[in-house]
């Protein structure tokens, strides 16, 4: 589950951020947070990076992962922002050196099956809240 947090300090400055929350596990009357190894979710993702640098840093693995990461950069990580198929295909072509090959519609289908993206209408894609699962793993 993702939560958005806003904190205000004594000087009236507000700070915002998002965090992944894990279910608490109770053992012996003590609540402990279950830690799971998984995708990079604690790192601050810099959407201000040029697209090529962003993709080189985060787009690892197969086409569905690369598609989700490309869509994340195009929407600056915001869910439910629609992007046309043509815009994705053009961006993919411009970054073919990093992404490899031509854009294929099956990448979007497989990414949707993983829960990273969705297609609310014909020829449009949106990012889902679980898109960070497409980020490369720490190794």
N, CA, C and O atoms as CSV, one atom per row, in Angstrom:
chain,resi,resn,atom,element,x,y,z
A,1,UNK,N,N,0.853,-1.168,0.000
A,1,UNK,CA,C,0.000,0.000,0.000
A,1,UNK,C,C,0.897,1.228,0.000
A,1,UNK,O,O,1.896,1.277,0.718
A,2,UNK,N,N,0.543,2.201,-0.795
A,2,UNK,CA,C,1.287,3.451,-0.843
A,2,UNK,C,C,0.512,4.514,-0.087
A,2,UNK,O,O,-0.717,4.566,-0.148
A,3,UNK,N,N,1.240,5.358,0.626
A,3,UNK,CA,C,0.628,6.452,1.373
A,3,UNK,C,C,1.347,7.751,1.009
A,3,UNK,O,O,2.555,7.761,0.776
A,4,UNK,N,N,0.603,8.822,0.964
A,4,UNK,CA,C,1.181,10.138,0.728
A,4,UNK,C,C,1.191,10.870,2.070
A,4,UNK,O,O,0.179,10.940,2.768
A,5,UNK,N,N,2.361,11.412,2.410
A,5,UNK,CA,C,2.533,12.048,3.714
A,5,UNK,C,C,2.917,13.507,3.527
A,5,UNK,O,O,3.753,13.833,2.684
A,6,UNK,N,N,2.304,14.381,4.316
A,6,UNK,CA,C,2.680,15.789,4.350
A,6,UNK,C,C,3.024,16.130,5.792
A,6,UNK,O,O,2.236,15.889,6.707
A,7,UNK,N,N,4.224,16.702,5.981
A,7,UNK,CA,C,4.697,17.077,7.309
A,7,UNK,C,C,5.023,18.559,7.284
A,7,UNK,O,O,5.640,19.048,6.338
A,8,UNK,N,N,4.607,19.281,8.330
A,8,UNK,CA,C,4.900,20.704,8.447
A,8,UNK,C,C,5.785,20.914,9.670
A,8,UNK,O,O,5.467,20.451,10.765
A,9,UNK,N,N,6.911,21.624,9.473
A,9,UNK,CA,C,7.830,21.852,10.600
A,9,UNK,C,C,7.407,23.088,11.385
A,9,UNK,O,O,6.398,23.716,11.065
A,10,UNK,N,N,8.181,23.438,12.415
A,10,UNK,CA,C,7.858,24.559,13.286
A,10,UNK,C,C,7.888,25.902,12.569
A,10,UNK,O,O,7.304,26.873,13.050
A,11,UNK,N,N,8.565,25.968,11.422
A,11,UNK,CA,C,8.674,27.214,10.659
A,11,UNK,C,C,7.606,27.339,9.576
A,11,UNK,O,O,7.618,28.291,8.796
A,12,UNK,N,N,6.687,26.384,9.529
A,12,UNK,CA,C,5.598,26.441,8.568
A,12,UNK,C,C,5.939,25.860,7.201
A,12,UNK,O,O,5.122,25.931,6.284
A,13,UNK,N,N,7.127,25.288,7.050
A,13,UNK,CA,C,7.495,24.664,5.784
A,13,UNK,C,C,6.841,23.295,5.697
A,13,UNK,O,O,6.840,22.534,6.664
A,14,UNK,N,N,6.285,22.986,4.530
A,14,UNK,CA,C,5.656,21.685,4.313
A,14,UNK,C,C,6.563,20.803,3.470
A,14,UNK,O,O,7.219,21.266,2.537
A,15,UNK,N,N,6.582,19.532,3.817
A,15,UNK,CA,C,7.355,18.527,3.092
A,15,UNK,C,C,6.403,17.406,2.732
A,15,UNK,O,O,5.616,16.961,3.567
A,16,UNK,N,N,6.472,16.940,1.466
A,16,UNK,CA,C,5.595,15.872,1.009
A,16,UNK,C,C,6.420,14.714,0.487
A,16,UNK,O,O,7.553,14.890,0.040
A,17,UNK,N,N,5.840,13.537,0.549
A,17,UNK,CA,C,6.499,12.359,-0.002
A,17,UNK,C,C,5.549,11.184,-0.020
A,17,UNK,O,O,4.476,11.213,0.583
A,18,UNK,N,N,5.972,10.140,-0.733
A,18,UNK,CA,C,5.203,8.906,-0.787
A,18,UNK,C,C,6.024,7.791,-0.170
A,18,UNK,O,O,7.254,7.809,-0.221
A,19,UNK,N,N,5.342,6.827,0.410
A,19,UNK,CA,C,6.018,5.723,1.075
A,19,UNK,C,C,5.226,4.442,0.845
A,19,UNK,O,O,3.999,4.466,0.743
A,20,UNK,N,N,5.945,3.319,0.764
A,20,UNK,CA,C,5.304,2.011,0.702
A,20,UNK,C,C,5.137,1.502,2.125
A,20,UNK,O,O,6.081,1.515,2.914
A,21,UNK,N,N,3.936,1.059,2.443
A,21,UNK,CA,C,3.664,0.510,3.767
A,21,UNK,C,C,3.485,-0.992,3.657
A,21,UNK,O,O,2.859,-1.482,2.718
A,22,UNK,N,N,4.033,-1.720,4.614
A,22,UNK,CA,C,3.898,-3.175,4.660
A,22,UNK,C,C,3.013,-3.536,5.843
A,22,UNK,O,O,3.017,-2.832,6.853
A,23,UNK,N,N,2.251,-4.624,5.734
A,23,UNK,CA,C,1.404,-5.033,6.858
A,23,UNK,C,C,2.257,-5.404,8.069
A,23,UNK,O,O,3.338,-5.978,7.937
A,24,UNK,N,N,1.753,-5.067,9.230
A,24,UNK,CA,C,2.445,-5.414,10.470
A,24,UNK,C,C,2.129,-6.867,10.811
A,24,UNK,O,O,1.014,-7.338,10.587
A,25,UNK,N,N,3.111,-7.564,11.348
A,25,UNK,CA,C,2.942,-8.958,11.743
A,25,UNK,C,C,3.035,-9.020,13.259
A,25,UNK,O,O,3.987,-8.507,13.847
A,26,UNK,N,N,2.041,-9.653,13.900
A,26,UNK,CA,C,2.037,-9.749,15.361
A,26,UNK,C,C,2.602,-11.096,15.776
A,26,UNK,O,O,2.144,-12.150,15.335
A,27,UNK,N,N,3.617,-11.032,16.643
A,27,UNK,CA,C,4.209,-12.250,17.213
A,27,UNK,C,C,4.465,-11.989,18.689
A,27,UNK,O,O,5.187,-11.061,19.052
A,28,UNK,N,N,3.884,-12.791,19.505
A,28,UNK,CA,C,4.098,-12.659,20.945
A,28,UNK,C,C,3.614,-11.323,21.486
A,28,UNK,O,O,4.202,-10.787,22.425
A,29,UNK,N,N,2.543,-10.775,20.900
A,29,UNK,CA,C,1.990,-9.511,21.371
A,29,UNK,C,C,2.759,-8.293,20.906
A,29,UNK,O,O,2.400,-7.164,21.241
A,30,UNK,N,N,3.830,-8.513,20.126
A,30,UNK,CA,C,4.634,-7.398,19.628
A,30,UNK,C,C,4.377,-7.244,18.135
A,30,UNK,O,O,4.405,-8.224,17.391
A,31,UNK,N,N,4.132,-6.040,17.708
A,31,UNK,CA,C,3.895,-5.776,16.291
A,31,UNK,C,C,5.220,-5.498,15.599
A,31,UNK,O,O,5.980,-4.627,16.021
A,32,UNK,N,N,5.488,-6.233,14.550
A,32,UNK,CA,C,6.710,-6.046,13.771
A,32,UNK,C,C,6.336,-5.820,12.326
A,32,UNK,O,O,5.361,-6.384,11.830
A,33,UNK,N,N,7.105,-5.000,11.656
A,33,UNK,CA,C,6.864,-4.763,10.240
A,33,UNK,C,C,7.570,-5.845,9.451
A,33,UNK,O,O,8.741,-6.144,9.687
A,34,UNK,N,N,6.849,-6.425,8.517
A,34,UNK,CA,C,7.415,-7.454,7.662
A,34,UNK,C,C,8.174,-6.760,6.542
A,34,UNK,O,O,7.624,-5.918,5.832
A,35,UNK,N,N,9.438,-7.119,6.393
A,35,UNK,CA,C,10.263,-6.550,5.346
A,35,UNK,C,C,10.384,-7.558,4.229
A,35,UNK,O,O,10.673,-8.731,4.467
A,36,UNK,N,N,10.165,-7.110,3.027
A,36,UNK,CA,C,10.277,-7.998,1.886
A,36,UNK,C,C,11.310,-7.440,0.927
A,36,UNK,O,O,11.346,-6.239,0.660
A,37,UNK,N,N,12.148,-8.326,0.414
A,37,UNK,CA,C,13.076,-7.859,-0.601
A,37,UNK,C,C,12.275,-7.724,-1.881
A,37,UNK,O,O,11.397,-8.540,-2.161
A,38,UNK,N,N,12.568,-6.722,-2.637
A,38,UNK,CA,C,11.799,-6.505,-3.844
A,38,UNK,C,C,12.368,-5.362,-4.628
A,38,UNK,O,O,13.558,-5.062,-4.536
A,39,UNK,N,N,11.521,-4.717,-5.404
A,39,UNK,CA,C,11.997,-3.645,-6.257
A,39,UNK,C,C,12.464,-2.445,-5.457
A,39,UNK,O,O,12.159,-2.303,-4.273
A,40,UNK,N,N,13.199,-1.600,-6.123
A,40,UNK,CA,C,13.689,-0.381,-5.488
A,40,UNK,C,C,12.490,0.529,-5.276
A,40,UNK,O,O,11.924,1.051,-6.237
A,41,UNK,N,N,12.100,0.723,-4.009
A,41,UNK,CA,C,10.964,1.599,-3.729
A,41,UNK,C,C,11.352,2.692,-2.758
A,41,UNK,O,O,10.638,3.685,-2.619
A,42,UNK,N,N,12.485,2.518,-2.080
A,42,UNK,CA,C,12.878,3.497,-1.088
A,42,UNK,C,C,13.715,4.618,-1.688
A,42,UNK,O,O,13.868,5.674,-1.074
A,43,UNK,N,N,14.248,4.401,-2.867
A,43,UNK,CA,C,15.101,5.401,-3.499
A,43,UNK,C,C,14.258,6.535,-4.069
A,43,UNK,O,O,13.163,6.312,-4.586
A,44,UNK,N,N,14.768,7.721,-3.970
A,44,UNK,CA,C,14.119,8.879,-4.573
A,44,UNK,C,C,14.323,8.785,-6.073
A,44,UNK,O,O,15.457,8.675,-6.538
A,45,UNK,N,N,13.271,8.825,-6.814
A,45,UNK,CA,C,13.354,8.720,-8.261
A,45,UNK,C,C,13.331,10.116,-8.846
A,45,UNK,O,O,12.400,10.885,-8.607
A,46,UNK,N,N,14.364,10.441,-9.616
A,46,UNK,CA,C,14.525,11.775,-10.181
A,46,UNK,C,C,13.926,11.829,-11.581
A,46,UNK,O,O,14.573,11.457,-12.560
A,47,UNK,N,N,12.678,12.297,-11.664
A,47,UNK,CA,C,12.015,12.420,-12.963
A,47,UNK,C,C,12.530,13.613,-13.759
A,47,UNK,O,O,12.164,13.789,-14.920
A,48,UNK,N,N,13.373,14.428,-13.145
A,48,UNK,CA,C,13.976,15.558,-13.839
A,48,UNK,C,C,15.145,15.156,-14.729
A,48,UNK,O,O,15.618,15.955,-15.538
A,49,UNK,N,N,15.612,13.916,-14.580
A,49,UNK,CA,C,16.690,13.437,-15.436
A,49,UNK,C,C,16.232,13.431,-16.890
A,49,UNK,O,O,15.055,13.200,-17.165
A,50,UNK,N,N,17.145,13.681,-17.821
A,50,UNK,CA,C,16.774,13.508,-19.230
A,50,UNK,C,C,16.297,12.068,-19.438
A,50,UNK,O,O,16.749,11.150,-18.752
A,51,UNK,N,N,15.387,11.883,-20.384
A,51,UNK,CA,C,14.765,10.574,-20.574
A,51,UNK,C,C,15.797,9.461,-20.769
A,51,UNK,O,O,15.682,8.395,-20.164
A,52,UNK,N,N,16.794,9.705,-21.606
A,52,UNK,CA,C,17.793,8.660,-21.880
A,52,UNK,C,C,18.531,8.248,-20.600
A,52,UNK,O,O,18.737,7.058,-20.364
A,53,UNK,N,N,18.924,9.211,-19.785
A,53,UNK,CA,C,19.619,8.911,-18.533
A,53,UNK,C,C,18.690,8.160,-17.575
A,53,UNK,O,O,19.114,7.218,-16.906
A,54,UNK,N,N,17.436,8.577,-17.513
A,54,UNK,CA,C,16.450,7.915,-16.652
A,54,UNK,C,C,16.277,6.458,-17.070
A,54,UNK,O,O,16.269,5.559,-16.228
A,55,UNK,N,N,16.140,6.233,-18.369
A,55,UNK,CA,C,15.950,4.878,-18.865
A,55,UNK,C,C,17.186,4.019,-18.631
A,55,UNK,O,O,17.076,2.848,-18.267
A,56,UNK,N,N,18.356,4.599,-18.840
A,56,UNK,CA,C,19.592,3.839,-18.607
A,56,UNK,C,C,19.703,3.416,-17.150
A,56,UNK,O,O,20.196,2.330,-16.846
A,57,UNK,N,N,19.246,4.271,-16.261
A,57,UNK,CA,C,19.335,3.996,-14.831
A,57,UNK,C,C,18.283,2.998,-14.362
A,57,UNK,O,O,18.569,2.154,-13.513
A,58,UNK,N,N,17.068,3.085,-14.906
A,58,UNK,CA,C,15.957,2.308,-14.348
A,58,UNK,C,C,15.368,1.230,-15.246
A,58,UNK,O,O,14.754,0.294,-14.735
A,59,UNK,N,N,15.528,1.320,-16.562
A,59,UNK,CA,C,14.881,0.372,-17.476
A,59,UNK,C,C,15.772,-0.831,-17.741
A,59,UNK,O,O,16.546,-0.836,-18.697
A,60,UNK,N,N,15.665,-1.834,-16.909
A,60,UNK,CA,C,16.434,-3.066,-17.044
A,60,UNK,C,C,15.450,-4.212,-17.217
A,60,UNK,O,O,14.334,-4.162,-16.700
A,61,UNK,N,N,15.863,-5.241,-17.941
A,61,UNK,CA,C,15.003,-6.409,-18.103
A,61,UNK,C,C,14.314,-6.403,-19.446
A,61,UNK,O,O,14.822,-5.847,-20.420
A,62,UNK,N,N,13.153,-7.028,-19.490
A,62,UNK,CA,C,12.428,-7.205,-20.739
A,62,UNK,C,C,11.580,-6.008,-21.136
A,62,UNK,O,O,11.516,-5.000,-20.432
A,63,UNK,N,N,10.937,-6.150,-22.280
A,63,UNK,CA,C,10.116,-5.094,-22.852
A,63,UNK,C,C,9.008,-4.571,-21.947
A,63,UNK,O,O,8.806,-3.358,-21.889
A,64,UNK,N,N,8.271,-5.445,-21.228
A,64,UNK,CA,C,7.210,-4.939,-20.351
A,64,UNK,C,C,7.733,-4.031,-19.245
A,64,UNK,O,O,7.097,-3.030,-18.915
A,65,UNK,N,N,8.890,-4.372,-18.666
A,65,UNK,CA,C,9.505,-3.511,-17.637
A,65,UNK,C,C,9.909,-2.177,-18.247
A,65,UNK,O,O,9.630,-1.115,-17.692
A,66,UNK,N,N,10.566,-2.248,-19.389
A,66,UNK,CA,C,11.029,-1.030,-20.060
A,66,UNK,C,C,9.847,-0.142,-20.443
A,66,UNK,O,O,9.926,1.082,-20.340
A,67,UNK,N,N,8.750,-0.762,-20.886
A,67,UNK,CA,C,7.547,-0.006,-21.231
A,67,UNK,C,C,7.017,0.746,-20.010
A,67,UNK,O,O,6.694,1.931,-20.100
A,68,UNK,N,N,6.927,0.055,-18.866
A,68,UNK,CA,C,6.408,0.685,-17.649
A,68,UNK,C,C,7.307,1.830,-17.191
A,68,UNK,O,O,6.811,2.872,-16.761
A,69,UNK,N,N,8.624,1.647,-17.278
A,69,UNK,CA,C,9.554,2.693,-16.850
A,69,UNK,C,C,9.490,3.887,-17.806
A,69,UNK,O,O,9.537,5.035,-17.364
A,70,UNK,N,N,9.383,3.628,-19.104
A,70,UNK,CA,C,9.227,4.716,-20.079
A,70,UNK,C,C,7.943,5.491,-19.797
A,70,UNK,O,O,7.951,6.722,-19.792
A,71,UNK,N,N,6.853,4.788,-19.567
A,71,UNK,CA,C,5.580,5.439,-19.258
A,71,UNK,C,C,5.677,6.240,-17.962
A,71,UNK,O,O,5.093,7.318,-17.848
A,72,UNK,N,N,6.411,5.713,-16.990
A,72,UNK,CA,C,6.599,6.424,-15.713
A,72,UNK,C,C,7.317,7.747,-15.950
A,72,UNK,O,O,6.942,8.765,-15.367
A,73,UNK,N,N,8.346,7.747,-16.799
A,73,UNK,CA,C,9.053,8.998,-17.071
A,73,UNK,C,C,8.148,9.970,-17.827
A,73,UNK,O,O,8.163,11.172,-17.563
A,74,UNK,N,N,7.373,9.451,-18.754
A,74,UNK,CA,C,6.480,10.313,-19.544
A,74,UNK,C,C,5.410,10.971,-18.680
A,74,UNK,O,O,4.984,12.090,-18.966
A,75,UNK,N,N,4.970,10.278,-17.616
A,75,UNK,CA,C,3.932,10.824,-16.735
A,75,UNK,C,C,4.508,11.400,-15.443
A,75,UNK,O,O,3.772,11.842,-14.561
A,76,UNK,N,N,5.852,11.385,-15.349
A,76,UNK,CA,C,6.561,11.853,-14.151
A,76,UNK,C,C,6.118,11.096,-12.900
A,76,UNK,O,O,6.089,11.642,-11.797
A,77,UNK,N,N,5.770,9.809,-13.106
A,77,UNK,CA,C,5.401,8.944,-11.993
A,77,UNK,C,C,3.972,9.092,-11.512
A,77,UNK,O,O,3.589,8.486,-10.511
A,78,UNK,N,N,3.184,9.885,-12.207
A,78,UNK,CA,C,1.798,10.107,-11.778
A,78,UNK,C,C,0.887,9.043,-12.379
A,78,UNK,O,O,0.918,8.774,-13.580
A,79,UNK,N,N,0.080,8.448,-11.513
A,79,UNK,CA,C,-0.858,7.436,-11.975
A,79,UNK,C,C,-2.070,8.104,-12.607
A,79,UNK,O,O,-2.381,9.258,-12.315
A,80,UNK,N,N,-2.738,7.377,-13.462
A,80,UNK,CA,C,-3.970,7.820,-14.133
A,80,UNK,C,C,-3.785,9.007,-15.074
A,80,UNK,O,O,-4.756,9.698,-15.382
A,81,UNK,N,N,-2.558,9.259,-15.537
A,81,UNK,CA,C,-2.320,10.273,-16.560
A,81,UNK,C,C,-2.251,9.521,-17.887
A,81,UNK,O,O,-1.385,8.667,-18.073
A,82,UNK,N,N,-3.160,9.836,-18.809
A,82,UNK,CA,C,-3.236,9.113,-20.075
A,82,UNK,C,C,-2.138,9.531,-21.042
A,82,UNK,O,O,-1.830,10.714,-21.188
A,83,UNK,N,N,-1.555,8.531,-21.700
A,83,UNK,CA,C,-0.550,8.746,-22.733
A,83,UNK,C,C,-0.973,7.907,-23.929
A,83,UNK,O,O,-1.336,6.741,-23.778
A,84,UNK,N,N,-0.925,8.497,-25.110
A,84,UNK,CA,C,-1.350,7.771,-26.303
A,84,UNK,C,C,-0.313,6.746,-26.728
A,84,UNK,O,O,0.874,6.884,-26.429
A,85,UNK,N,N,-0.770,5.724,-27.422
A,85,UNK,CA,C,0.120,4.693,-27.937
A,85,UNK,C,C,1.144,5.307,-28.881
A,85,UNK,O,O,2.317,4.933,-28.862
A,86,UNK,N,N,0.697,6.252,-29.711
A,86,UNK,CA,C,1.608,6.898,-30.661
A,86,UNK,C,C,2.732,7.643,-29.940
A,86,UNK,O,O,3.882,7.600,-30.375
A,87,UNK,N,N,2.406,8.320,-28.847
A,87,UNK,CA,C,3.427,9.047,-28.084
A,87,UNK,C,C,4.443,8.083,-27.486
A,87,UNK,O,O,5.642,8.363,-27.485
A,88,UNK,N,N,3.967,6.945,-26.975
A,88,UNK,CA,C,4.868,5.943,-26.412
A,88,UNK,C,C,5.757,5.368,-27.516
A,88,UNK,O,O,6.963,5.217,-27.323
A,89,UNK,N,N,5.174,5.050,-28.657
A,89,UNK,CA,C,5.943,4.478,-29.769
A,89,UNK,C,C,7.012,5.459,-30.255
A,89,UNK,O,O,8.134,5.052,-30.557
A,90,UNK,N,N,6.669,6.748,-30.330
A,90,UNK,CA,C,7.655,7.759,-30.750
A,90,UNK,C,C,8.785,7.861,-29.736
A,90,UNK,O,O,9.956,7.920,-30.114
A,91,UNK,N,N,8.441,7.883,-28.444
A,91,UNK,CA,C,9.461,7.971,-27.398
A,91,UNK,C,C,10.341,6.726,-27.409
A,91,UNK,O,O,11.552,6.820,-27.208
A,92,UNK,N,N,9.745,5.574,-27.640
A,92,UNK,CA,C,10.512,4.328,-27.703
A,92,UNK,C,C,11.508,4.396,-28.871
A,92,UNK,O,O,12.681,4.057,-28.714
A,93,UNK,N,N,11.037,4.829,-30.021
A,93,UNK,CA,C,11.894,4.918,-31.209
A,93,UNK,C,C,13.055,5.876,-30.971
A,93,UNK,O,O,14.183,5.590,-31.372
A,94,UNK,N,N,12.794,6.999,-30.327
A,94,UNK,CA,C,13.855,7.974,-30.036
A,94,UNK,C,C,14.893,7.421,-29.062
A,94,UNK,O,O,16.030,7.894,-29.035
A,95,UNK,N,N,14.516,6.432,-28.270
A,95,UNK,CA,C,15.418,5.856,-27.262
A,95,UNK,C,C,15.707,4.386,-27.538
A,95,UNK,O,O,15.977,3.611,-26.621
A,96,UNK,N,N,15.648,4.022,-28.791
A,96,UNK,CA,C,15.851,2.636,-29.207
A,96,UNK,C,C,17.219,2.105,-28.770
A,96,UNK,O,O,17.356,0.918,-28.472
A,97,UNK,N,N,18.218,2.969,-28.731
A,97,UNK,CA,C,19.550,2.551,-28.323
A,97,UNK,C,C,19.600,2.036,-26.899
A,97,UNK,O,O,20.383,1.138,-26.587
A,98,UNK,N,N,18.777,2.594,-26.039
A,98,UNK,CA,C,18.726,2.160,-24.636
A,98,UNK,C,C,17.690,1.048,-24.456
A,98,UNK,O,O,17.933,0.085,-23.729
A,99,UNK,N,N,16.547,1.179,-25.111
A,99,UNK,CA,C,15.449,0.235,-24.925
A,99,UNK,C,C,15.593,-1.008,-25.795
A,99,UNK,O,O,15.125,-2.084,-25.424
A,100,UNK,N,N,16.238,-0.864,-26.951
A,100,UNK,CA,C,16.434,-1.986,-27.865
A,100,UNK,C,C,15.205,-2.290,-28.699
A,100,UNK,O,O,14.077,-2.266,-28.206
A,101,UNK,N,N,15.439,-2.574,-29.958
A,101,UNK,CA,C,14.360,-2.991,-30.862
A,101,UNK,C,C,13.263,-1.959,-31.024
A,101,UNK,O,O,13.365,-0.827,-30.551
A,102,UNK,N,N,12.209,-2.384,-31.711
A,102,UNK,CA,C,11.048,-1.532,-31.933
A,102,UNK,C,C,10.014,-1.775,-30.847
A,102,UNK,O,O,9.977,-2.846,-30.241
A,103,UNK,N,N,9.168,-0.767,-30.602
A,103,UNK,CA,C,8.079,-0.915,-29.641
A,103,UNK,C,C,7.101,-1.956,-30.172
A,103,UNK,O,O,6.747,-1.946,-31.351
A,104,UNK,N,N,6.672,-2.848,-29.296
A,104,UNK,CA,C,5.685,-3.858,-29.658
A,104,UNK,C,C,4.520,-3.777,-28.680
A,104,UNK,O,O,4.715,-3.629,-27.474
A,105,UNK,N,N,3.309,-3.877,-29.214
A,105,UNK,CA,C,2.113,-3.765,-28.377
A,105,UNK,C,C,2.068,-4.811,-27.266
A,105,UNK,O,O,1.454,-4.581,-26.224
A,106,UNK,N,N,2.702,-5.940,-27.478
A,106,UNK,CA,C,2.680,-6.977,-26.439
A,106,UNK,C,C,3.380,-6.524,-25.159
A,106,UNK,O,O,3.087,-7.043,-24.082
A,107,UNK,N,N,4.306,-5.557,-25.262
A,107,UNK,CA,C,4.956,-5.031,-24.060
A,107,UNK,C,C,3.916,-4.392,-23.141
A,107,UNK,O,O,3.951,-4.574,-21.924
A,108,UNK,N,N,3.003,-3.650,-23.735
A,108,UNK,CA,C,1.950,-3.002,-22.953
A,108,UNK,C,C,1.018,-4.050,-22.337
A,108,UNK,O,O,0.590,-3.915,-21.191
A,109,UNK,N,N,0.714,-5.088,-23.107
A,109,UNK,CA,C,-0.162,-6.152,-22.613
A,109,UNK,C,C,0.476,-6.870,-21.432
A,109,UNK,O,O,-0.184,-7.103,-20.420
A,110,UNK,N,N,1.742,-7.219,-21.552
A,110,UNK,CA,C,2.444,-7.939,-20.475
A,110,UNK,C,C,2.624,-7.048,-19.244
A,110,UNK,O,O,2.537,-7.520,-18.110
A,111,UNK,N,N,2.872,-5.771,-19.474
A,111,UNK,CA,C,3.001,-4.824,-18.367
A,111,UNK,C,C,1.673,-4.692,-17.622
A,111,UNK,O,O,1.645,-4.571,-16.397
A,112,UNK,N,N,0.586,-4.717,-18.371
A,112,UNK,CA,C,-0.749,-4.660,-17.769
A,112,UNK,C,C,-1.010,-5.925,-16.946
A,112,UNK,O,O,-1.606,-5.856,-15.870
A,113,UNK,N,N,-0.563,-7.082,-17.453
A,113,UNK,CA,C,-0.736,-8.338,-16.719
A,113,UNK,C,C,0.012,-8.325,-15.384
A,113,UNK,O,O,-0.433,-8.942,-14.416
A,114,UNK,N,N,1.142,-7.623,-15.331
A,114,UNK,CA,C,1.927,-7.512,-14.098
A,114,UNK,C,C,1.327,-6.497,-13.136
A,114,UNK,O,O,1.706,-6.460,-11.965
A,115,UNK,N,N,0.392,-5.669,-13.612
A,115,UNK,CA,C,-0.236,-4.665,-12.760
A,115,UNK,C,C,0.513,-3.348,-12.702
A,115,UNK,O,O,0.222,-2.507,-11.851
A,116,UNK,N,N,1.480,-3.154,-13.599
A,116,UNK,CA,C,2.270,-1.924,-13.600
A,116,UNK,C,C,1.581,-0.806,-14.378
A,116,UNK,O,O,1.724,0.370,-14.044
A,117,UNK,N,N,0.835,-1.177,-15.413
A,117,UNK,CA,C,0.160,-0.194,-16.254
A,117,UNK,C,C,-1.263,-0.670,-16.542
A,117,UNK,O,O,-1.641,-1.789,-16.193
A,118,UNK,N,N,-2.035,0.193,-17.178
A,118,UNK,CA,C,-3.384,-0.176,-17.584
A,118,UNK,C,C,-3.696,0.537,-18.890
A,118,UNK,O,O,-2.975,1.441,-19.312
A,119,UNK,N,N,-4.768,0.119,-19.509
A,119,UNK,CA,C,-5.218,0.741,-20.747
A,119,UNK,C,C,-6.706,1.044,-20.610
A,119,UNK,O,O,-7.544,0.183,-20.879
A,120,UNK,N,N,-7.039,2.273,-20.188
A,120,UNK,CA,C,-8.440,2.606,-19.947
A,120,UNK,C,C,-9.277,2.713,-21.217
A,120,UNK,O,O,-10.503,2.608,-21.170
A,121,UNK,N,N,-8.622,2.920,-22.338
A,121,UNK,CA,C,-9.325,3.024,-23.617
A,121,UNK,C,C,-8.398,2.597,-24.733
A,121,UNK,O,O,-7.190,2.464,-24.535
A,122,UNK,N,N,-8.953,2.388,-25.878
A,122,UNK,CA,C,-8.156,1.930,-27.017
A,122,UNK,C,C,-7.071,2.955,-27.351
A,122,UNK,O,O,-7.354,4.132,-27.576
A,123,UNK,N,N,-5.831,2.486,-27.376
A,123,UNK,CA,C,-4.715,3.345,-27.769
A,123,UNK,C,C,-4.243,4.316,-26.704
A,123,UNK,O,O,-3.524,5.264,-27.019
A,124,UNK,N,N,-4.627,4.106,-25.451
A,124,UNK,CA,C,-4.142,4.961,-24.356
A,124,UNK,C,C,-3.653,4.088,-23.207
A,124,UNK,O,O,-4.180,3.005,-22.954
A,125,UNK,N,N,-2.640,4.585,-22.524
A,125,UNK,CA,C,-2.051,3.869,-21.401
A,125,UNK,C,C,-1.965,4.789,-20.193
A,125,UNK,O,O,-1.809,6.003,-20.326
A,126,UNK,N,N,-2.070,4.188,-19.009
A,126,UNK,CA,C,-1.867,4.906,-17.753
A,126,UNK,C,C,-0.987,4.063,-16.851
A,126,UNK,O,O,-0.945,2.838,-16.964
A,127,UNK,N,N,-0.296,4.730,-15.965
A,127,UNK,CA,C,0.537,4.081,-14.964
A,127,UNK,C,C,-0.349,3.678,-13.802
A,127,UNK,O,O,-1.296,4.392,-13.473
A,128,UNK,N,N,-0.062,2.546,-13.175
A,128,UNK,CA,C,-0.792,2.125,-11.981
A,128,UNK,C,C,0.091,2.340,-10.760
A,128,UNK,O,O,1.300,2.530,-10.893
A,129,UNK,N,N,-0.495,2.311,-9.595
A,129,UNK,CA,C,0.233,2.585,-8.350
A,129,UNK,C,C,1.380,1.603,-8.114
A,129,UNK,O,O,2.362,1.961,-7.463
A,130,UNK,N,N,1.282,0.390,-8.620
A,130,UNK,CA,C,2.323,-0.617,-8.411
A,130,UNK,C,C,3.407,-0.594,-9.483
A,130,UNK,O,O,4.143,-1.571,-9.622
A,131,UNK,N,N,3.524,0.485,-10.238
A,131,UNK,CA,C,4.488,0.539,-11.344
A,131,UNK,C,C,5.926,0.371,-10.885
A,131,UNK,O,O,6.770,-0.061,-11.670
A,132,UNK,N,N,6.228,0.699,-9.637
A,132,UNK,CA,C,7.611,0.593,-9.154
A,132,UNK,C,C,8.116,-0.843,-9.139
A,132,UNK,O,O,9.319,-1.075,-9.013
A,133,UNK,N,N,7.220,-1.800,-9.263
A,133,UNK,CA,C,7.625,-3.194,-9.385
A,133,UNK,C,C,8.426,-3.444,-10.664
A,133,UNK,O,O,9.117,-4.457,-10.776
A,134,UNK,N,N,8.336,-2.534,-11.614
A,134,UNK,CA,C,9.073,-2.672,-12.865
A,134,UNK,C,C,10.515,-2.155,-12.762
A,134,UNK,O,O,11.320,-2.387,-13.664
A,135,UNK,N,N,10.838,-1.467,-11.681
A,135,UNK,CA,C,12.188,-0.934,-11.537
A,135,UNK,C,C,13.179,-2.052,-11.327
A,135,UNK,O,O,12.838,-3.115,-10.808
A,136,UNK,N,N,14.414,-1.803,-11.735
A,136,UNK,CA,C,15.440,-2.840,-11.569
A,136,UNK,C,C,15.687,-3.103,-10.092
A,136,UNK,O,O,15.568,-2.210,-9.254
A,137,UNK,N,N,16.025,-4.325,-9.800
A,137,UNK,CA,C,16.282,-4.761,-8.432
A,137,UNK,C,C,17.672,-4.311,-8.022
A,137,UNK,O,O,18.564,-4.173,-8.860
A,138,UNK,N,N,17.852,-4.084,-6.731
A,138,UNK,CA,C,19.193,-3.816,-6.234
A,138,UNK,C,C,19.978,-5.121,-6.310
A,138,UNK,O,O,19.460,-6.195,-6.000
A,139,UNK,N,N,21.213,-5.009,-6.720
A,139,UNK,CA,C,21.948,-6.240,-6.881
A,139,UNK,C,C,23.250,-6.189,-6.247
A,139,UNK,O,O,24.000,-7.164,-6.297
